[in-house]
Amino acid sequence: MLTSLSTTLLISAAAAVSATPFVHPGVFVSASQLEYIKQQVSSQTENDVKTAHFKALKSKFADLSYKPRGPPASGVVECGSYSHPDHGCSDENSDSAVAYMQALLFAIGGEPQRATIAASVLDSYANRLLKYNNSNAPLQAAWSDMYFTKAAELLAHTNSGWGKAQQRALGTVYYCSCSCSYCCSC
């Protein structure tokens, strides 16, 4: 009974989704959600969204003087169990969180400097990342890519100036460094 009900719900949901065209941004935050956040932030009354926005602005990931850390000079992010070794893993975690926070804050507030910071983080990985290595490599790639893709979508669809060539470069490096179980060299 539960299985057939679940199957029916999934089929109904899939039909509804396929009938609606996908609109960017929307992978994680839709344009209507961004508009709602903008309205709440600019509201004269205190509200939970405004409070959360203020906290985000005070976050270390919203620092306007942030400089991307990298991938390592070798281009190889090497992540072992329990972060031993940690050659670029912690730096990539910070960079990916900064890229997403800055892109989100740009999408909400429109400050060009935030788009520039997010783009510089994404571009540093697009231009320098060669591959992931060691036992936690697939996990590391998934963690960072989760934030990088959200940041990239926001920049690509919010008039940030982050161009098509930059978008392709990031997509190519993550496809090549992640798609072959972290071992391919494109």
C-alpha atoms as an extended CHARMM CRD file, in Angstrom:
* protein
*
       186  EXT
         1         1  MET       CA              0.0000000000        0.0000000000        0.0000000000  PROA      1               0.0000000000
         2         2  LEU       CA              2.7030000000        2.4970000000        1.0300000000  PROA      2               0.0000000000
         3         3  THR       CA              4.8480000000        1.5530000000       -1.9580000000  PROA      3               0.0000000000
         4         4  SER       CA              2.0400000000        2.1030000000       -4.4830000000  PROA      4               0.0000000000
         5         5  LEU       CA              1.0800000000        5.3820000000       -2.8030000000  PROA      5               0.0000000000
         6         6  SER       CA              4.7180000000        6.5310000000       -2.8970000000  PROA      6               0.0000000000
         7         7  THR       CA              4.9960000000        5.5590000000       -6.5360000000  PROA      7               0.0000000000
         8         8  THR       CA              1.7780000000        7.4200000000       -7.3920000000  PROA      8               0.0000000000
         9         9  LEU       CA              3.0170000000       10.5360000000       -5.5900000000  PROA      9               0.0000000000
        10        10  LEU       CA              6.3770000000       10.3970000000       -7.3510000000  PROA      10              0.0000000000
        11        11  ILE       CA              4.7630000000        9.9590000000      -10.7680000000  PROA      11              0.0000000000
        12        12  SER       CA              2.3630000000       12.8390000000      -10.0900000000  PROA      12              0.0000000000
        13        13  ALA       CA              5.2110000000       15.0580000000       -8.9050000000  PROA      13              0.0000000000
        14        14  ALA       CA              7.3440000000       14.1620000000      -11.9210000000  PROA      14              0.0000000000
        15        15  ALA       CA              4.4820000000       14.9810000000      -14.2970000000  PROA      15              0.0000000000
        16        16  ALA       CA              3.9140000000       18.3290000000      -12.6030000000  PROA      16              0.0000000000
        17        17  VAL       CA              7.6130000000       19.1780000000      -12.6980000000  PROA      17              0.0000000000
        18        18  SER       CA              8.0630000000       18.2000000000      -16.3320000000  PROA      18              0.0000000000
        19        19  ALA       CA              5.1160000000       20.4040000000      -17.3440000000  PROA      19              0.0000000000
        20        20  THR       CA              6.7620000000       23.4700000000      -15.7910000000  PROA      20              0.0000000000
        21        21  PRO       CA              9.8400000000       24.9130000000      -17.5080000000  PROA      21              0.0000000000
        22        22  PHE       CA             12.8280000000       25.4710000000      -15.2320000000  PROA      22              0.0000000000
        23        23  VAL       CA             13.7300000000       29.1040000000      -14.6400000000  PROA      23              0.0000000000
        24        24  HSD       CA             17.0920000000       30.4040000000      -13.3570000000  PROA      24              0.0000000000
        25        25  PRO       CA             17.9350000000       31.2560000000      -10.6820000000  PROA      25              0.0000000000
        26        26  GLY       CA             16.1270000000       28.4210000000       -9.0210000000  PROA      26              0.0000000000
        27        27  VAL       CA             18.4180000000       25.5080000000       -8.2270000000  PROA      27              0.0000000000
        28        28  PHE       CA             18.4970000000       26.4940000000       -4.5750000000  PROA      28              0.0000000000
        29        29  VAL       CA             16.9970000000       29.9920000000       -4.3880000000  PROA      29              0.0000000000
        30        30  SER       CA             14.4130000000       31.1740000000       -6.8970000000  PROA      30              0.0000000000
        31        31  ALA       CA             13.9690000000       34.6570000000       -8.2640000000  PROA      31              0.0000000000
        32        32  SER       CA             10.7050000000       35.0040000000       -6.3250000000  PROA      32              0.0000000000
        33        33  GLN       CA             12.4500000000       33.9780000000       -3.1010000000  PROA      33              0.0000000000
        34        34  LEU       CA             15.1970000000       36.5210000000       -3.7380000000  PROA      34              0.0000000000
        35        35  GLU       CA             12.5840000000       39.1970000000       -4.3610000000  PROA      35              0.0000000000
        36        36  TYR       CA             10.8250000000       38.2950000000       -1.1120000000  PROA      36              0.0000000000
        37        37  ILE       CA             14.1240000000       38.5140000000        0.7910000000  PROA      37              0.0000000000
        38        38  LYS       CA             14.8640000000       41.9120000000       -0.7770000000  PROA      38              0.0000000000
        39        39  GLN       CA             11.4450000000       43.1900000000        0.3070000000  PROA      39              0.0000000000
        40        40  GLN       CA             11.8950000000       41.9090000000        3.8450000000  PROA      40              0.0000000000
        41        41  VAL       CA             15.4040000000       43.3540000000        4.1420000000  PROA      41              0.0000000000
        42        42  SER       CA             14.2380000000       46.7740000000        2.9610000000  PROA      42              0.0000000000
        43        43  SER       CA             11.1760000000       46.7030000000        5.2190000000  PROA      43              0.0000000000
        44        44  GLN       CA             10.8890000000       49.3450000000        7.9350000000  PROA      44              0.0000000000
        45        45  THR       CA              9.8290000000       46.7170000000       10.4600000000  PROA      45              0.0000000000
        46        46  GLU       CA             12.0680000000       44.1620000000       12.1170000000  PROA      46              0.0000000000
        47        47  ASN       CA             11.5430000000       40.5950000000       10.8910000000  PROA      47              0.0000000000
        48        48  ASP       CA             13.3140000000       37.2260000000       10.8700000000  PROA      48              0.0000000000
        49        49  VAL       CA             14.6120000000       37.6430000000        7.3140000000  PROA      49              0.0000000000
        50        50  LYS       CA             16.0770000000       41.0490000000        8.0870000000  PROA      50              0.0000000000
        51        51  THR       CA             17.7390000000       39.6170000000       11.2200000000  PROA      51              0.0000000000
        52        52  ALA       CA             19.1900000000       36.6870000000        9.2460000000  PROA      52              0.0000000000
        53        53  HSD       CA             20.4700000000       39.0660000000        6.5690000000  PROA      53              0.0000000000
        54        54  PHE       CA             22.1820000000       41.1930000000        9.2070000000  PROA      54              0.0000000000
        55        55  LYS       CA             23.8440000000       38.0530000000       10.6490000000  PROA      55              0.0000000000
        56        56  ALA       CA             24.9600000000       37.0340000000        7.1630000000  PROA      56              0.0000000000
        57        57  LEU       CA             26.5390000000       40.4360000000        6.6170000000  PROA      57              0.0000000000
        58        58  LYS       CA             28.5040000000       40.0000000000        9.8700000000  PROA      58              0.0000000000
        59        59  SER       CA             29.6940000000       36.5160000000        8.8910000000  PROA      59              0.0000000000
        60        60  LYS       CA             33.3550000000       35.8880000000        8.1020000000  PROA      60              0.0000000000
        61        61  PHE       CA             32.1410000000       34.6320000000        4.7060000000  PROA      61              0.0000000000
        62        62  ALA       CA             30.7880000000       38.1210000000        3.8980000000  PROA      62              0.0000000000
        63        63  ASP       CA             34.1340000000       39.8760000000        4.4250000000  PROA      63              0.0000000000
        64        64  LEU       CA             34.6380000000       42.4120000000        1.6310000000  PROA      64              0.0000000000
        65        65  SER       CA             38.4220000000       42.0610000000        1.8530000000  PROA      65              0.0000000000
        66        66  TYR       CA             38.3930000000       38.2800000000        1.2920000000  PROA      66              0.0000000000
        67        67  LYS       CA             41.0000000000       36.9070000000       -1.0940000000  PROA      67              0.0000000000
        68        68  PRO       CA             40.6040000000       33.3690000000       -2.4860000000  PROA      68              0.0000000000
        69        69  ARG       CA             43.0010000000       30.8970000000       -0.9080000000  PROA      69              0.0000000000
        70        70  GLY       CA             43.3030000000       28.7170000000       -3.7020000000  PROA      70              0.0000000000
        71        71  PRO       CA             43.7250000000       25.4620000000       -4.8870000000  PROA      71              0.0000000000
        72        72  PRO       CA             47.3200000000       24.6730000000       -3.9900000000  PROA      72              0.0000000000
        73        73  ALA       CA             50.0260000000       25.7300000000       -6.4430000000  PROA      73              0.0000000000
        74        74  SER       CA             50.1770000000       22.1120000000       -7.6720000000  PROA      74              0.0000000000
        75        75  GLY       CA             46.5110000000       22.3160000000       -8.6990000000  PROA      75              0.0000000000
        76        76  VAL       CA             45.8060000000       19.1630000000       -6.6920000000  PROA      76              0.0000000000
        77        77  VAL       CA             43.4540000000       19.2820000000       -3.7220000000  PROA      77              0.0000000000
        78        78  GLU       CA             44.4820000000       16.3450000000       -1.5550000000  PROA      78              0.0000000000
        79        79  CYS       CA             42.1250000000       15.2700000000        1.2110000000  PROA      79              0.0000000000
        80        80  GLY       CA             42.7330000000       12.2610000000        3.3820000000  PROA      80              0.0000000000
        81        81  SER       CA             40.7240000000       10.7130000000        6.1710000000  PROA      81              0.0000000000
        82        82  TYR       CA             40.3410000000       12.9760000000        9.1960000000  PROA      82              0.0000000000
        83        83  SER       CA             41.9360000000       15.7520000000        7.0990000000  PROA      83              0.0000000000
        84        84  HSD       CA             45.3200000000       14.0310000000        6.9620000000  PROA      84              0.0000000000
        85        85  PRO       CA             46.6450000000       15.2070000000        4.6010000000  PROA      85              0.0000000000
        86        86  ASP       CA             44.8720000000       18.5140000000        4.1000000000  PROA      86              0.0000000000
        87        87  HSD       CA             46.4100000000       20.1420000000        1.0510000000  PROA      87              0.0000000000
        88        88  GLY       CA             43.8130000000       22.6880000000        0.0180000000  PROA      88              0.0000000000
        89        89  CYS       CA             40.7510000000       20.9890000000        1.5200000000  PROA      89              0.0000000000
        90        90  SER       CA             40.0790000000       23.4570000000        4.3340000000  PROA      90              0.0000000000
        91        91  ASP       CA             40.9330000000       26.3590000000        2.0430000000  PROA      91              0.0000000000
        92        92  GLU       CA             38.4780000000       25.0800000000       -0.5670000000  PROA      92              0.0000000000
        93        93  ASN       CA             35.7750000000       24.6830000000        2.0880000000  PROA      93              0.0000000000
        94        94  SER       CA             36.2240000000       28.3340000000        3.0860000000  PROA      94              0.0000000000
        95        95  ASP       CA             36.4510000000       29.5310000000       -0.5030000000  PROA      95              0.0000000000
        96        96  SER       CA             33.2870000000       27.7190000000       -1.5610000000  PROA      96              0.0000000000
        97        97  ALA       CA             31.3120000000       29.0810000000        1.4150000000  PROA      97              0.0000000000
        98        98  VAL       CA             32.5630000000       32.6020000000        0.6480000000  PROA      98              0.0000000000
        99        99  ALA       CA             31.6470000000       32.2720000000       -3.0380000000  PROA      99              0.0000000000
       100       100  TYR       CA             28.0860000000       31.2980000000       -2.1860000000  PROA      100             0.0000000000
       101       101  MET       CA             27.6080000000       33.8540000000        0.6020000000  PROA      101             0.0000000000
       102       102  GLN       CA             28.9800000000       36.6920000000       -1.5360000000  PROA      102             0.0000000000
       103       103  ALA       CA             26.8890000000       35.6640000000       -4.5630000000  PROA      103             0.0000000000
       104       104  LEU       CA             23.7660000000       35.4410000000       -2.4210000000  PROA      104             0.0000000000
       105       105  LEU       CA             24.4120000000       38.8110000000       -0.7910000000  PROA      105             0.0000000000
       106       106  PHE       CA             25.0180000000       40.2940000000       -4.2550000000  PROA      106             0.0000000000
       107       107  ALA       CA             21.7220000000       38.8450000000       -5.5040000000  PROA      107             0.0000000000
       108       108  ILE       CA             19.9490000000       40.4200000000       -2.5190000000  PROA      108             0.0000000000
       109       109  GLY       CA             21.7180000000       43.7670000000       -2.2250000000  PROA      109             0.0000000000
       110       110  GLY       CA             23.2330000000       44.3410000000       -5.6470000000  PROA      110             0.0000000000
       111       111  GLU       CA             26.6770000000       45.3610000000       -4.3690000000  PROA      111             0.0000000000
       112       112  PRO       CA             29.0460000000       44.7750000000       -7.3330000000  PROA      112             0.0000000000
       113       113  GLN       CA             32.0180000000       44.1390000000       -5.0120000000  PROA      113             0.0000000000
       114       114  ARG       CA             30.2960000000       41.0050000000       -3.7000000000  PROA      114             0.0000000000
       115       115  ALA       CA             29.8620000000       39.6440000000       -7.2240000000  PROA      115             0.0000000000
       116       116  THR       CA             33.5250000000       40.3940000000       -7.8980000000  PROA      116             0.0000000000
       117       117  ILE       CA             34.6240000000       38.4610000000       -4.8120000000  PROA      117             0.0000000000
       118       118  ALA       CA             32.4150000000       35.4670000000       -5.6480000000  PROA      118             0.0000000000
       119       119  ALA       CA             33.6140000000       35.4750000000       -9.2550000000  PROA      119             0.0000000000
       120       120  SER       CA             37.2660000000       35.6910000000       -8.1980000000  PROA      120             0.0000000000
       121       121  VAL       CA             36.8420000000       32.6030000000       -6.0170000000  PROA      121             0.0000000000
       122       122  LEU       CA             35.1170000000       30.6510000000       -8.7970000000  PROA      122             0.0000000000
       123       123  ASP       CA             37.6690000000       31.7860000000      -11.3630000000  PROA      123             0.0000000000
       124       124  SER       CA             40.6080000000       30.7890000000       -9.1660000000  PROA      124             0.0000000000
       125       125  TYR       CA             39.3590000000       27.1990000000       -9.1240000000  PROA      125             0.0000000000
       126       126  ALA       CA             38.3610000000       27.2450000000      -12.7880000000  PROA      126             0.0000000000
       127       127  ASN       CA             41.8770000000       28.3450000000      -13.7440000000  PROA      127             0.0000000000
       128       128  ARG       CA             44.0100000000       26.3660000000      -11.3010000000  PROA      128             0.0000000000
       129       129  LEU       CA             42.2530000000       23.1900000000      -10.1220000000  PROA      129             0.0000000000
       130       130  LEU       CA             43.5800000000       20.0740000000      -11.8250000000  PROA      130             0.0000000000
       131       131  LYS       CA             42.2100000000       17.2420000000       -9.7090000000  PROA      131             0.0000000000
       132       132  TYR       CA             41.3290000000       15.8470000000       -6.3040000000  PROA      132             0.0000000000
       133       133  ASN       CA             43.3980000000       13.1570000000       -4.6680000000  PROA      133             0.0000000000
       134       134  ASN       CA             43.3770000000       10.7790000000       -1.6640000000  PROA      134             0.0000000000
       135       135  SER       CA             40.6630000000        8.9090000000        0.2200000000  PROA      135             0.0000000000
       136       136  ASN       CA             38.2640000000       11.8100000000        0.8600000000  PROA      136             0.0000000000
       137       137  ALA       CA             38.6350000000       13.3210000000       -2.5990000000  PROA      137             0.0000000000
       138       138  PRO       CA             35.1190000000       12.4470000000       -3.8450000000  PROA      138             0.0000000000
       139       139  LEU       CA             33.5690000000       13.7840000000       -0.6470000000  PROA      139             0.0000000000
       140       140  GLN       CA             35.6190000000       16.9920000000       -0.8040000000  PROA      140             0.0000000000
       141       141  ALA       CA             34.6440000000       17.5760000000       -4.4270000000  PROA      141             0.0000000000
       142       142  ALA       CA             30.9590000000       17.1170000000       -3.5550000000  PROA      142             0.0000000000
       143       143  TRP       CA             31.1130000000       19.4400000000       -0.5380000000  PROA      143             0.0000000000
       144       144  SER       CA             32.7810000000       22.2750000000       -2.3880000000  PROA      144             0.0000000000
       145       145  ASP       CA             30.8390000000       21.8040000000       -5.6090000000  PROA      145             0.0000000000
       146       146  MET       CA             27.5900000000       22.0960000000       -3.6500000000  PROA      146             0.0000000000
       147       147  TYR       CA             28.4260000000       25.7260000000       -2.8360000000  PROA      147             0.0000000000
       148       148  PHE       CA             30.2950000000       26.5190000000       -6.0430000000  PROA      148             0.0000000000
       149       149  THR       CA             27.2970000000       25.5150000000       -8.1970000000  PROA      149             0.0000000000
       150       150  LYS       CA             24.9000000000       27.6370000000       -6.1130000000  PROA      150             0.0000000000
       151       151  ALA       CA             27.2430000000       30.6240000000       -6.3660000000  PROA      151             0.0000000000
       152       152  ALA       CA             27.7480000000       30.0840000000      -10.0970000000  PROA      152             0.0000000000
       153       153  GLU       CA             24.0190000000       29.9310000000      -10.7830000000  PROA      153             0.0000000000
       154       154  LEU       CA             23.3640000000       33.1380000000       -8.8640000000  PROA      154             0.0000000000
       155       155  LEU       CA             26.1790000000       34.9870000000      -10.6340000000  PROA      155             0.0000000000
       156       156  ALA       CA             25.1890000000       33.6640000000      -14.0370000000  PROA      156             0.0000000000
       157       157  HSD       CA             21.5680000000       34.7650000000      -13.6740000000  PROA      157             0.0000000000
       158       158  THR       CA             21.6760000000       38.0310000000      -11.7070000000  PROA      158             0.0000000000
       159       159  ASN       CA             23.5190000000       40.4770000000      -13.9930000000  PROA      159             0.0000000000
       160       160  SER       CA             26.7890000000       40.0940000000      -12.1040000000  PROA      160             0.0000000000
       161       161  GLY       CA             29.0150000000       40.4130000000      -15.1540000000  PROA      161             0.0000000000
       162       162  TRP       CA             30.3430000000       36.8670000000      -14.7080000000  PROA      162             0.0000000000
       163       163  GLY       CA             30.5980000000       35.8590000000      -18.3530000000  PROA      163             0.0000000000
       164       164  LYS       CA             29.8670000000       32.7650000000      -20.4090000000  PROA      164             0.0000000000
       165       165  ALA       CA             33.5720000000       31.9390000000      -20.8490000000  PROA      165             0.0000000000
       166       166  GLN       CA             34.0640000000       31.9860000000      -17.0670000000  PROA      166             0.0000000000
       167       167  GLN       CA             30.9940000000       29.8010000000      -16.6100000000  PROA      167             0.0000000000
       168       168  ARG       CA             32.2520000000       27.2700000000      -19.1590000000  PROA      168             0.0000000000
       169       169  ALA       CA             35.7210000000       27.2190000000      -17.5740000000  PROA      169             0.0000000000
       170       170  LEU       CA             34.2900000000       26.4160000000      -14.1380000000  PROA      170             0.0000000000
       171       171  GLY       CA             31.9830000000       23.7590000000      -15.5480000000  PROA      171             0.0000000000
       172       172  THR       CA             34.8220000000       22.1480000000      -17.4660000000  PROA      172             0.0000000000
       173       173  VAL       CA             37.2380000000       21.9780000000      -14.5470000000  PROA      173             0.0000000000
       174       174  TYR       CA             34.6480000000       20.4520000000      -12.2290000000  PROA      174             0.0000000000
       175       175  TYR       CA             33.5240000000       17.9810000000      -14.8500000000  PROA      175             0.0000000000
       176       176  CYS       CA             37.1120000000       16.9150000000      -15.4770000000  PROA      176             0.0000000000
       177       177  SER       CA             38.2620000000       16.8420000000      -11.8540000000  PROA      177             0.0000000000
       178       178  CYS       CA             35.1360000000       15.1570000000      -10.4760000000  PROA      178             0.0000000000
       179       179  SER       CA             33.5060000000       13.0440000000      -13.1590000000  PROA      179             0.0000000000
       180       180  CYS       CA             36.0440000000       10.2320000000      -13.2970000000  PROA      180             0.0000000000
       181       181  SER       CA             35.9820000000        9.3910000000       -9.6000000000  PROA      181             0.0000000000
       182       182  TYR       CA             38.4630000000       12.2110000000       -8.9850000000  PROA      182             0.0000000000
       183       183  CYS       CA             41.1900000000       10.6970000000      -11.1080000000  PROA      183             0.0000000000
       184       184  CYS       CA             40.7440000000       11.9040000000      -14.6750000000  PROA      184             0.0000000000
       185       185  SER       CA             43.0310000000       14.4020000000      -16.2990000000  PROA      185             0.0000000000
       186       186  CYS       CA             41.3200000000       16.3360000000      -19.0620000000  PROA      186             0.0000000000
